[in-house]
Amino acid sequence: MYLIDTSIWIDYLREENNPCIQYFTNILDQKLPFGITGIIYQEVLQGAASEKDFNQLVNYLNTQRFYHLRDPIVSYQAAAQLYFECRKKGITIRSTIDCLVAQVAIEHDLILLHNDKDYIQLKKVIPKLKLIN
């Protein structure tokens, strides 16, 4: 199972051609299971250029599988711990949201498809984070 990060959705909607988008296109073509989080949903919708685009994104994204943090307290603590562990090693993660998305991927044992340097930095310290990049 795959978790598709906002960075992939943005590139895909902009019709970018890079290895990550080629991988995502392969997932779509093979009808492999994937999902998103509520945060990814919000970020993608926020990027809509028009009301028409917003409504089309809502209609499409609402059909996707959603993954959520498992516990309203423990999961947020664990996401903060990801950030903290990186900081202890001298690595600064630029986005709190990326820590939350990474925690969702870890909790659900998902492979995270992304185009974001924060996840590469997280992976250096958090080996249980599964990435495609």
DARA-V723916 format. One record per residue. RES is the residue in three letters. SS is DSSP state (H for helix, E for strand, C for the rest). PHI is phi as a letter, one per 20 degrees, with the letter a starting at -180 (999 if undefined). BURIAL is + if it has 9 or more other ideal C-beta (glycine too) atoms within 8 Angstrom, else -. Layout:
BEGIN
{{RES,SS,PHI,BURIAL} {RES,SS,PHI,BURIAL}}
END
This chain:
BEGIN
{{MET,C,999,+} {TYR,E,d,+} {LEU,E,d,+} {ILE,E,d,+} {ASP,C,f,+} {THR,H,g,+} {SER,H,g,+} {ILE,H,f,+} {TRP,H,g,+} {ILE,H,f,+} {ASP,H,f,+} {TYR,H,f,+} {LEU,H,f,-} {ARG,C,e,-} {GLU,C,l,-} {GLU,C,f,-} {ASN,C,c,-} {ASN,C,b,-} {PRO,H,g,-} {CYS,H,f,+} {ILE,H,f,+} {GLN,H,f,+} {TYR,H,f,+} {PHE,H,f,+} {THR,H,f,+} {ASN,H,f,-} {ILE,H,g,+} {LEU,H,f,-} {ASP,H,f,-} {GLN,C,e,-} {LYS,C,l,-} {LEU,C,f,-} {PRO,C,f,-} {PHE,E,b,+} {GLY,E,b,+} {ILE,E,c,+} {THR,E,d,+} {GLY,H,f,-} {ILE,H,f,+} {ILE,H,f,+} {TYR,H,g,+} {GLN,H,f,-} {GLU,H,f,+} {VAL,H,f,+} {LEU,H,f,+} {GLN,H,f,-} {GLY,C,e,-} {ALA,C,f,+} {ALA,C,e,-} {SER,C,b,-} {GLU,H,f,-} {LYS,H,f,-} {ASP,H,f,+} {PHE,H,g,+} {ASN,H,f,-} {GLN,H,f,-} {LEU,H,f,+} {VAL,H,g,+} {ASN,H,f,-} {TYR,H,f,-} {LEU,H,f,+} {ASN,C,f,-} {THR,C,e,-} {GLN,C,e,+} {ARG,E,f,-} {PHE,E,d,+} {TYR,E,d,+} {HIS,C,c,-} {LEU,C,g,+} {ARG,C,f,-} {ASP,C,c,-} {PRO,C,f,-} {ILE,C,d,-} {VAL,H,f,-} {SER,H,f,+} {TYR,H,f,+} {GLN,H,f,-} {ALA,H,f,+} {ALA,H,f,+} {ALA,H,f,+} {GLN,H,f,-} {LEU,H,g,+} {TYR,H,f,+} {PHE,H,f,-} {GLU,H,f,+} {CYS,H,f,+} {ARG,H,f,+} {LYS,H,f,-} {LYS,C,e,-} {GLY,C,n,-} {ILE,C,d,+} {THR,C,d,-} {ILE,C,e,+} {ARG,C,f,-} {SER,C,c,-} {THR,H,f,-} {ILE,H,f,-} {ASP,H,f,+} {CYS,H,f,+} {LEU,H,f,+} {VAL,H,f,+} {ALA,H,f,+} {GLN,H,f,+} {VAL,H,g,+} {ALA,H,f,+} {ILE,H,f,+} {GLU,H,f,+} {HIS,C,d,+} {ASP,C,l,-} {LEU,C,d,+} {ILE,E,e,+} {LEU,E,e,+} {LEU,E,e,+} {HIS,C,b,+} {ASN,C,b,+} {ASP,C,b,+} {LYS,H,f,-} {ASP,H,g,+} {TYR,H,f,+} {ILE,H,f,+} {GLN,H,f,+} {LEU,H,g,+} {LYS,H,f,+} {LYS,H,f,+} {VAL,H,d,+} {ILE,C,d,+} {PRO,C,f,-} {LYS,C,f,-} {LEU,C,f,+} {LYS,E,e,+} {LEU,E,c,+} {ILE,E,d,+} {ASN,C,b,-}}
END
